[in-house]
Each structure stands twice: as C-alpha cells, then as structure tokens.
Amino acid sequence: MYIFMNVLSSIIIASLAVSLISLIGAVLLIWNKSVDKFSSRLVGFAAGVMLTTAFIDLLPEALENNKTANIYLYGLLGIVVFFLIETLVVWLHHHDEIYPKPSSYLILFGDGLHNFFDGLTIAAAFLTNPGLGLVTTLAISAHEIPHEIADFSILIHAGIKKTRALFYNFISALTAVFGAVLGFFFLNKFDKIIPSALMFSAGIFIYIACSDLIPDIHRDFKKQRKWSTTIPFILGVVFTYFLITLLEP
C-alpha cells in the first residue's frame, strides 16, 4: 500500500510540475511591458514550435506505437475536424469585428489533448521505473517551456487579455494531471487509442500553424516587418528540434 501511494504521489507531483510550466512562461511574458509589441514575433516562434512538435515529436511517437492500419487517417481527421470547427466559429461571429481569432479556441483544445497524453506518458514511465519517470518528466518539462510560451503568445495575439490567457493556458495544462492519474489506474485501457490520438493532435498543430499562424507571418512581412517574424519562426523550429532530440528519454 505504501509503494502504491508513493508511486501515485510521485506521478501527481511530476504532472503538476509540468502543468505549472505554463505559468512560468506566461508570467515572464506578462512582466515584459512590451509583450504587445513583440507578440507578432512570438507568433512566428509559436508556428515553428508547433510544426516541429508535430513532425519530430507527435508523429514519430504515434508511428512507433501504432497498431492501427492507416494511422495517417487520424492526422487528416484532426485537420478536417478543426477546419470545420474554425469555419463554424467564423460563421457564428461573422457579424462581429472584434472577437478572439478561432486559433485561440483550437490551441486550447489541442494543447489540452497534448498535455493529457504527456500525463499518460509520465504515469507509464513511473510505473516502469521511478528513475525513468524522473527523466521523462524533465524531458517533457524542457520542451514544454517553448511550447507553453508559444501557446500563450497565440492567445495574446488573438485578442485575449493577458490574465485570462494565463488562466486558460493553466487550465489547459492541468489536463496533464488528469491524464497522469487516469494513466496510473487505467493505462492498459489507453494503449490502443494513444497512437491515434497523438496523430490527431499532430493534425491539429499542423492545421493551426499552417492556416492561422504562418499567414500572419506573411502579412507581417508585407507590412515591412520582414525578418522580425521570419527569424523567430526558424528559431522556434531549431530550438524545439534540439530540445526534443537531445532530451527525449
């Protein structure tokens, strides 16, 4: 019983620590008084982070554990579903000139799903070996830092107030704790759906980056901001790539 509770508490603490990272990145941005001025640059960084996360992290993980025929169908499904959701949001607000961009709603859902599976990963690692659980938590934390900063910058760029964006981002991050606890008790029941869900999440990230964020980068380029958004995009790709490849357990 002692071992049972010790492992469970370790899983909860680790997943909560990962969730709190969303506050660290956001608080740093809030303290910076010029966040509104460079939010467009952070959107470029966010696009790079999301595409790299999708192609270097989520897709390989889904393929490695795949037991489903035509797993790519779920990636396409993620793109199609969120295209329809965004279309619906735009249609419902077509009369309103001031409302958060649809990408803000999509990023919260996509990030929540991503964090949920991070929690499952943490639970699986601790159930295998406490040392592996610690290494896995550190690895997830490392590449969550740029990811959470990117998510927060997207919410700000979409027109959401800083304090509300901070709250939304934290609630989305807490799904890691939910996933970790469920993983501790029911991990064997999630084995079959994890690859499909990861592929679906990858589709979401690819859609958001390519349909909402990259067009914003191009618009900023035309406004004579030129490389001020292009360079952060490249940095987001390079930074996230090295974090994922170097720290993946």
C-alpha positions as a Markdown table, in Angstrom:
| # | Residue | x | y | z |
|---|---|---|---|---|
| 1 | Met | 0.0 | 0.0 | 0.0 |
| 2 | Tyr | 2.9 | 2.3 | 0.8 |
| 3 | Ile | 4.6 | 1.7 | -2.5 |
| 4 | Phe | 1.2 | 2.2 | -4.3 |
| 5 | Met | 0.7 | 5.6 | -2.6 |
| 6 | Asn | 4.3 | 6.6 | -3.1 |
| 7 | Val | 4.2 | 6.0 | -6.9 |
| 8 | Leu | 0.8 | 7.7 | -7.2 |
| 9 | Ser | 2.0 | 10.8 | -5.3 |
| 10 | Ser | 5.2 | 10.9 | -7.5 |
| 11 | Ile | 3.1 | 10.8 | -10.6 |
| 12 | Ile | 0.8 | 13.6 | -9.4 |
| 13 | Ile | 3.7 | 15.8 | -8.3 |
| 14 | Ala | 5.5 | 15.3 | -11.6 |
| 15 | Ser | 2.5 | 16.0 | -13.8 |
| 16 | Leu | 1.6 | 19.1 | -11.7 |
| 17 | Ala | 5.1 | 20.4 | -12.1 |
| 18 | Val | 4.8 | 20.0 | -15.9 |
| 19 | Ser | 1.5 | 21.9 | -15.7 |
| 20 | Leu | 3.0 | 24.8 | -13.7 |
| 21 | Ile | 5.4 | 25.4 | -16.5 |
| 22 | Ser | 2.5 | 27.1 | -18.4 |
| 23 | Leu | 2.5 | 29.8 | -15.6 |
| 24 | Ile | 6.3 | 30.3 | -15.7 |
| 25 | Gly | 6.4 | 31.1 | -19.4 |
| 26 | Ala | 3.3 | 33.2 | -19.3 |
| 27 | Val | 4.4 | 35.2 | -16.2 |
| 28 | Leu | 7.7 | 36.1 | -17.9 |
| 29 | Leu | 5.7 | 37.5 | -20.8 |
| 30 | Ile | 3.3 | 39.4 | -18.6 |
| 31 | Trp | 6.2 | 41.0 | -16.7 |
| 32 | Asn | 7.6 | 42.3 | -20.0 |
| 33 | Lys | 5.7 | 45.5 | -20.7 |
| 34 | Ser | 6.4 | 45.3 | -24.4 |
| 35 | Val | 4.7 | 41.9 | -24.9 |
| 36 | Asp | 2.0 | 43.5 | -27.0 |
| 37 | Lys | 4.6 | 45.0 | -29.4 |
| 38 | Phe | 6.5 | 41.8 | -30.0 |
| 39 | Ser | 3.5 | 39.4 | -29.9 |
| 40 | Ser | 3.7 | 39.1 | -33.7 |
| 41 | Arg | 7.3 | 37.9 | -33.4 |
| 42 | Leu | 6.2 | 35.3 | -30.9 |
| 43 | Val | 3.6 | 34.1 | -33.3 |
| 44 | Gly | 6.4 | 33.2 | -35.7 |
| 45 | Phe | 8.2 | 31.4 | -32.9 |
| 46 | Ala | 4.9 | 29.6 | -32.0 |
| 47 | Ala | 4.5 | 28.4 | -35.6 |
| 48 | Gly | 8.0 | 26.9 | -35.6 |
| 49 | Val | 7.4 | 25.2 | -32.2 |
| 50 | Met | 4.1 | 23.7 | -33.2 |
| 51 | Leu | 5.3 | 22.3 | -36.6 |
| 52 | Thr | 8.4 | 20.9 | -35.0 |
| 53 | Thr | 6.4 | 19.3 | -32.2 |
| 54 | Ala | 4.0 | 17.7 | -34.7 |
| 55 | Phe | 6.7 | 16.3 | -37.0 |
| 56 | Ile | 9.5 | 15.5 | -34.6 |
| 57 | Asp | 7.6 | 14.5 | -31.5 |
| 58 | Leu | 4.0 | 13.5 | -32.0 |
| 59 | Leu | 4.1 | 11.8 | -35.4 |
| 60 | Pro | 7.1 | 9.6 | -34.7 |
| 61 | Glu | 5.6 | 8.7 | -31.3 |
| 62 | Ala | 2.4 | 7.7 | -32.9 |
| 63 | Leu | 4.1 | 5.6 | -35.6 |
| 64 | Glu | 6.3 | 3.9 | -33.1 |
| 65 | Asn | 3.4 | 2.6 | -31.0 |
| 66 | Asn | 1.0 | 2.2 | -33.9 |
| 67 | Lys | -1.2 | -0.9 | -34.0 |
| 68 | Thr | -3.8 | 0.6 | -36.4 |
| 69 | Ala | -4.0 | 0.3 | -40.1 |
| 70 | Asn | -3.7 | 3.6 | -41.9 |
| 71 | Ile | -2.8 | 5.7 | -38.8 |
| 72 | Tyr | -2.4 | 8.8 | -41.0 |
| 73 | Leu | -6.1 | 8.9 | -41.4 |
| 74 | Tyr | -6.3 | 10.3 | -37.8 |
| 75 | Gly | -3.9 | 13.1 | -38.7 |
| 76 | Leu | -6.1 | 14.1 | -41.7 |
| 77 | Leu | -9.1 | 13.8 | -39.4 |
| 78 | Gly | -7.6 | 16.3 | -37.0 |
| 79 | Ile | -7.1 | 18.8 | -39.8 |
| 80 | Val | -10.6 | 18.3 | -41.2 |
| 81 | Val | -12.4 | 18.4 | -37.9 |
| 82 | Phe | -10.6 | 21.7 | -36.8 |
| 83 | Phe | -11.2 | 23.2 | -40.2 |
| 84 | Leu | -14.9 | 22.6 | -39.7 |
| 85 | Ile | -14.7 | 24.0 | -36.1 |
| 86 | Glu | -12.9 | 27.1 | -37.2 |
| 87 | Thr | -15.4 | 27.6 | -40.1 |
| 88 | Leu | -18.2 | 27.4 | -37.6 |
| 89 | Val | -16.6 | 29.9 | -35.2 |
| 90 | Val | -16.0 | 32.3 | -38.1 |
| 91 | Trp | -19.6 | 31.9 | -39.3 |
| 92 | Leu | -21.1 | 32.5 | -35.8 |
| 93 | His | -19.1 | 35.7 | -35.4 |
| 94 | His | -19.3 | 37.0 | -39.0 |
| 95 | His | -21.2 | 40.0 | -37.7 |
| 96 | Asp | -18.6 | 40.9 | -35.0 |
| 97 | Glu | -15.4 | 42.6 | -36.0 |
| 98 | Ile | -13.8 | 42.2 | -32.5 |
| 99 | Tyr | -13.6 | 38.6 | -31.3 |
| 100 | Pro | -10.8 | 36.2 | -30.5 |
| 101 | Lys | -9.4 | 34.5 | -33.6 |
| 102 | Pro | -10.6 | 30.9 | -34.0 |
| 103 | Ser | -7.0 | 29.7 | -33.5 |
| 104 | Ser | -7.2 | 30.6 | -29.8 |
| 105 | Tyr | -10.0 | 28.1 | -29.2 |
| 106 | Leu | -8.3 | 25.5 | -31.3 |
| 107 | Ile | -4.9 | 25.9 | -29.5 |
| 108 | Leu | -6.5 | 25.4 | -26.1 |
| 109 | Phe | -8.2 | 22.2 | -27.2 |
| 110 | Gly | -5.1 | 20.9 | -29.0 |
| 111 | Asp | -2.8 | 21.8 | -26.1 |
| 112 | Gly | -5.1 | 20.2 | -23.6 |
| 113 | Leu | -5.1 | 17.0 | -25.5 |
| 114 | His | -1.4 | 17.1 | -25.9 |
| 115 | Asn | -0.9 | 17.7 | -22.1 |
| 116 | Phe | -3.3 | 14.9 | -21.3 |
| 117 | Phe | -1.1 | 12.4 | -23.2 |
| 118 | Asp | 2.0 | 13.9 | -21.6 |
| 119 | Gly | 0.4 | 12.9 | -18.3 |
| 120 | Leu | -0.2 | 9.4 | -19.5 |
| 121 | Thr | 3.5 | 9.2 | -20.6 |
| 122 | Ile | 4.6 | 10.3 | -17.1 |
| 123 | Ala | 2.4 | 7.7 | -15.5 |
| 124 | Ala | 3.7 | 5.0 | -17.8 |
| 125 | Ala | 7.3 | 6.0 | -17.0 |
| 126 | Phe | 6.9 | 6.0 | -13.3 |
| 127 | Leu | 5.1 | 2.7 | -13.3 |
| 128 | Thr | 8.0 | 1.2 | -15.2 |
| 129 | Asn | 10.8 | 2.7 | -13.1 |
| 130 | Pro | 11.0 | 5.8 | -10.8 |
| 131 | Gly | 14.3 | 6.9 | -12.4 |
| 132 | Leu | 12.7 | 6.7 | -15.9 |
| 133 | Gly | 9.8 | 8.7 | -14.5 |
| 134 | Leu | 12.1 | 11.5 | -13.4 |
| 135 | Val | 14.0 | 11.6 | -16.7 |
| 136 | Thr | 10.7 | 11.6 | -18.6 |
| 137 | Thr | 9.3 | 14.4 | -16.5 |
| 138 | Leu | 12.5 | 16.5 | -17.1 |
| 139 | Ala | 12.4 | 15.8 | -20.8 |
| 140 | Ile | 8.7 | 16.8 | -21.1 |
| 141 | Ser | 9.3 | 19.9 | -19.0 |
| 142 | Ala | 12.2 | 21.0 | -21.2 |
| 143 | His | 10.3 | 21.0 | -24.4 |
| 144 | Glu | 7.1 | 22.3 | -22.8 |
| 145 | Ile | 8.7 | 25.6 | -21.9 |
| 146 | Pro | 8.8 | 26.9 | -25.5 |
| 147 | His | 5.5 | 25.2 | -26.3 |
| 148 | Glu | 3.7 | 26.9 | -23.5 |
| 149 | Ile | 5.2 | 30.3 | -24.3 |
| 150 | Ala | 4.1 | 29.8 | -27.9 |
| 151 | Asp | 0.6 | 28.9 | -26.8 |
| 152 | Phe | 0.3 | 31.9 | -24.6 |
| 153 | Ser | 1.6 | 34.3 | -27.3 |
| 154 | Ile | -1.0 | 32.9 | -29.7 |
| 155 | Leu | -3.8 | 33.7 | -27.2 |
| 156 | Ile | -2.5 | 37.2 | -26.7 |
| 157 | His | -2.2 | 37.7 | -30.5 |
| 158 | Ala | -5.8 | 36.5 | -30.8 |
| 159 | Gly | -7.0 | 39.4 | -28.7 |
| 160 | Ile | -7.4 | 37.6 | -25.3 |
| 161 | Lys | -6.4 | 39.6 | -22.2 |
| 162 | Lys | -3.2 | 38.6 | -20.5 |
| 163 | Thr | -4.7 | 37.5 | -17.2 |
| 164 | Arg | -7.4 | 35.5 | -19.0 |
| 165 | Ala | -4.9 | 33.9 | -21.3 |
| 166 | Leu | -2.8 | 32.9 | -18.3 |
| 167 | Phe | -5.8 | 31.3 | -16.7 |
| 168 | Tyr | -6.9 | 29.5 | -19.9 |
| 169 | Asn | -3.4 | 28.2 | -20.5 |
| 170 | Phe | -3.1 | 26.9 | -17.0 |
| 171 | Ile | -6.4 | 25.1 | -17.1 |
| 172 | Ser | -5.4 | 23.5 | -20.4 |
| 173 | Ala | -2.1 | 22.5 | -18.8 |
| 174 | Leu | -3.8 | 20.8 | -15.9 |
| 175 | Thr | -5.1 | 18.1 | -18.2 |
| 176 | Ala | -1.6 | 16.6 | -17.7 |
| 177 | Val | -2.5 | 15.8 | -14.1 |
| 178 | Phe | -5.8 | 14.3 | -15.2 |
| 179 | Gly | -4.0 | 12.1 | -17.8 |
| 180 | Ala | -1.4 | 11.1 | -15.2 |
| 181 | Val | -4.0 | 9.9 | -12.6 |
| 182 | Leu | -6.1 | 8.1 | -15.2 |
| 183 | Gly | -2.9 | 6.6 | -16.6 |
| 184 | Phe | -2.0 | 5.2 | -13.2 |
| 185 | Phe | -5.2 | 3.4 | -12.8 |
| 186 | Phe | -6.2 | 2.6 | -16.4 |
| 187 | Leu | -3.0 | 2.8 | -18.5 |
| 188 | Asn | -3.6 | -0.6 | -20.2 |
| 189 | Lys | -7.0 | 0.6 | -21.5 |
| 190 | Phe | -5.4 | 3.6 | -23.3 |
| 191 | Asp | -2.7 | 1.7 | -25.1 |
| 192 | Lys | -4.8 | 1.2 | -28.3 |
| 193 | Ile | -6.0 | 4.8 | -28.7 |
| 194 | Ile | -2.8 | 6.6 | -27.8 |
| 195 | Pro | -1.2 | 6.5 | -31.3 |
| 196 | Ser | -4.4 | 7.6 | -33.0 |
| 197 | Ala | -4.9 | 10.5 | -30.5 |
| 198 | Leu | -1.3 | 11.6 | -30.9 |
| 199 | Met | -1.7 | 11.6 | -34.7 |
| 200 | Phe | -5.0 | 13.6 | -34.3 |
| 201 | Ser | -3.1 | 16.1 | -32.1 |
| 202 | Ala | -0.4 | 16.4 | -34.8 |
| 203 | Gly | -3.0 | 17.2 | -37.3 |
| 204 | Ile | -4.4 | 19.9 | -35.0 |
| 205 | Phe | -1.0 | 21.5 | -34.6 |
| 206 | Ile | -0.2 | 21.4 | -38.3 |
| 207 | Tyr | -3.5 | 22.9 | -39.2 |
| 208 | Ile | -3.2 | 25.8 | -36.7 |
| 209 | Ala | 0.4 | 26.6 | -37.7 |
| 210 | Cys | -0.3 | 26.5 | -41.5 |
| 211 | Ser | -3.8 | 28.0 | -41.6 |
| 212 | Asp | -3.6 | 30.7 | -38.9 |
| 213 | Leu | 0.0 | 31.4 | -37.8 |
| 214 | Ile | 2.1 | 31.3 | -41.0 |
| 215 | Pro | -0.4 | 33.5 | -42.9 |
| 216 | Asp | 0.1 | 36.1 | -40.1 |
| 217 | Ile | 3.9 | 35.9 | -40.6 |
| 218 | His | 3.4 | 36.6 | -44.3 |
| 219 | Arg | 1.1 | 39.5 | -43.6 |
| 220 | Asp | 3.7 | 41.0 | -41.1 |
| 221 | Phe | 6.4 | 40.6 | -43.8 |
| 222 | Lys | 4.3 | 42.6 | -46.2 |
| 223 | Lys | 4.0 | 45.3 | -43.5 |
| 224 | Gln | 7.8 | 45.9 | -43.8 |
| 225 | Arg | 8.5 | 43.9 | -40.6 |
| 226 | Lys | 10.3 | 41.4 | -42.9 |
| 227 | Trp | 12.6 | 39.2 | -40.9 |
| 228 | Ser | 11.3 | 40.2 | -37.5 |
| 229 | Thr | 8.8 | 37.4 | -37.7 |
| 230 | Thr | 10.6 | 35.0 | -40.1 |
| 231 | Ile | 13.7 | 34.7 | -37.8 |
| 232 | Pro | 11.6 | 33.7 | -34.7 |
| 233 | Phe | 9.9 | 31.1 | -36.8 |
| 234 | Ile | 13.3 | 29.5 | -37.7 |
| 235 | Leu | 14.4 | 29.8 | -34.1 |
| 236 | Gly | 11.3 | 28.1 | -32.9 |
| 237 | Val | 12.0 | 25.1 | -35.3 |
| 238 | Val | 15.7 | 24.8 | -34.4 |
| 239 | Phe | 15.2 | 25.3 | -30.6 |
| 240 | Thr | 12.3 | 22.8 | -30.3 |
| 241 | Tyr | 14.1 | 20.3 | -32.5 |
| 242 | Phe | 17.2 | 20.2 | -30.3 |
| 243 | Leu | 15.2 | 20.1 | -27.1 |
| 244 | Ile | 13.2 | 17.1 | -28.4 |
| 245 | Thr | 16.1 | 15.2 | -29.9 |
| 246 | Leu | 18.6 | 15.8 | -27.1 |
| 247 | Leu | 16.2 | 15.3 | -24.1 |
| 248 | Glu | 13.9 | 12.6 | -25.3 |
| 249 | Pro | 14.3 | 9.6 | -22.8 |
